[in-house]
């Protein structure tokens, strides 16, 4: 695993925590703006619909092994 992957995974987990703490639409928009260029809109969307960051990370790792 490269350093970029470790940083990306840490950012994804941070985004998950921030989204879990967001209570209003404005707070969700702030989290989105903070992370979408770093972790991507697809991953943020997956977090928004309730997929855990660990599941997203595991899927990414399995794709890298192929």
Protein Blocks (a to p, Z undefined) as FASTA:
>chain_A
ZZklmmmmmmmmmmmmmmmmpmbfklmmmmmmmmmmmnopklmmmmmnopafklmmmmmm
mmmmZZ
